[in-house]
């Protein structure tokens, strides 16, 4: 991998176009994307790249999201680098093939523009669709801003195709909050991306000895394959950090499974994932100005979940507040459940703030107020911001 040969280019891009630009630079050979709000403008931009010749790829026209995943699943098994994108009900419609791809550990990159799940109907943002695939044997990473959406898309191809991983990767970014928001984005020169993401080394099927494969397993083999997938997920933590360090050498932007802000001397910790992490950072700064020593732990990799990092951060503080845009109904906030599990046995109270469902606005002042309540013992174990 080489250093940037020319100065990075600064562009003003909405999130969907930033992801499409990263995909174009990664040079997948096969795309299959079905339109759905708020992802559709990404599909349109990718179609423009293919039509103009900037991306030499086959764009398969499909009749559904299920077929989109089925198409790239087959293409990936045949050796192609592939990509798709979806959101909400479309992700649910893909579900059967998502499990096929994860179970066979096929290198695939998919972008999910997170959006609430019906019913009631909503086209606005929360994380319920994204976290619903937490058991599908996919690496799942979530972007905070448009720059991260571009950066993580590039890294996803490297991570997915790593021989120690060979797992599909899902890159999530908040619908409308990021997909349709224009921000300053630094993009890498094409030749640098070429060196960062080398051509895919195909190692799933031997075309010199073609065979028919029916992926049916006996119980003994089935649990063996699942155990292999679990070990691959654990190895992926190190690969995510390794790829992140390599990306930092090119860009100066640090990546990994998590990111900590003002954690070293914090008495209280906010844990969040996705776009509202920026709002949480503002809230942390504000309460610091009031004498409350708060810090922020951003979860960038939801799967594999960075439980060791979370446990280490939680054990150092007096109280934790987890922000959730998704709920496991009858249990609690999904990210909150993960944090509580990782922190089992530690004598630190963990509070869950559930907010932003269906696109309801959450501002720094809402997080600031909850942090103030946490610091004086006035925050419930589970608070819904209605």
C-alpha positions, 0 to 999 in steps of 0.5 A, a space after each residue: 500500500 502506498 502513500 497518496 501520490 497526489 493531494 486528496 480532493 475535497 468535494 461537497 457531497 451528500 451521503 448517498 453520493 459519497 458512498 457511490 463515489 467510494 464504490 466506483 473507486 473500489 471497482 466492483 464488477 457486479 452491482 444489483 440494487 433495487 430502489 428504496 427511500 432513502 437509498 435511491 439516489 445512491 443507485 441513481 448515481 451508480 447507474 450514472 457511473 456505469 452508463 458513463 463508463 467511469 465504473 466498468 461493472 454490470 448493473 443487474 436490473 432486478 425486480 426486488 431486494 431479495 433478487 438483488 442480494 441473490 444476484 450478487 451472492 451468486 456473482 461473488 461466489 463466481 469470483 466477482 467483487 460485488 455491491 448492493 444497497 438498501 433500507 428498511 423494508 428492502 433489507 427485510 425482504 433481503 433477509 433470506 439471502 442475507 443469511 445465505 451470504 453470511 452462512 457461506 461467508 461470501 465477500 459482499 459489501 452492502 450499504 444500509 441507509 437506516 430507516 424505521 420499519 413499518 408498521 406504522 409506516 415511516 420513511 425516516 431514520 432509526 436503527 431498527 433495520 440495521 440491528 435486526 441483522 445482528 445474527 446474520 453473520 455479517 460484519 456491521 459498521 456504522 458511520 457518524 458522518 458523510 466522511 465516515 460513510 465514504 471512508 468505511 465503504 472503502 475499508 469494507 471491501 478490504 475487510 470483507 475480502 481479507 483471507 482471515 475474515 471472508 465475511 460480508 460487510 454491512 455499512 450503515 449510515 443514518 437515512 436522510 440525516 446522512 444520506 441527503 445531507 451535504 458535507 465536506 468530504 476528502 476523497 482519495 485519488 483513484 490510484 491510491 484507492 487501487 493500492 489500498 484495495 487490490 484486485 480480489 483474490 478468488 478462493 471459493 471455487 476452483 474452476 479447474 475442477 468444477 463441481 456442483 455444490 449443495 450447501 447442506 450439512 449434517 448436524 456435526 458439520 453445521 455446528 462446525 461451520 458456525 464455530 468457524 464463523 464465530 472465530 472469523 468474527 473474532 479475528 475480524 476485530 483485529 482486521 478492522 483495526 489493522 485496516 483502520 491503521 492503514 487507512 490512517 496512514 493514507 488520510 490521517 483519519 483514525 479508524 477501528 472498532 470504537 472511538 473514545 472522546 474525553 474518556 481518560 478522566 471521565 466520571 460518566 460515559 455516553 455510548 452511542 452509534 451512528 450520526 447522533 454521536 456528533 450531537 452526543 459529542 456536543 453534549 459532552 462538551 457542554 456538561 464539561 463546561 458545567 463541571 461534569 466530567 463526561 466522555 463519549 465512546 462511539 461504537 463503530 463496529 456493532 458486529 463483531 461487538 467490541 466487548 473488551 473495549 466496552 468493558 474496559 471503558 465502563 469499569 473506569 466510570 461512575 455511570 453509563 448512559 447508552 443511546 439507542 435508536 432501536 429496541 428489542 421489545 420486551 427487553 430494552 434498547 438493543 445497544 444497551 443490551 449489548 453494553 450490559 452484557 459486555 459489562 456483566 459483573 461490574 459495579 457500574 450503573 448502566 442507563 438506557 436512553 431510547 430516542 429518535 425512533 421513526 425519525 423523531 428529532 434528538 438534539 444535543 440539549 436532550 442528551 445534555 439534560 440526560 447527562 445532567 440527570 445521570 450525574 445527580 442520580 436522577 436518570 431512570 434505568 430506562 428513559 424514553 424521550 417521547 
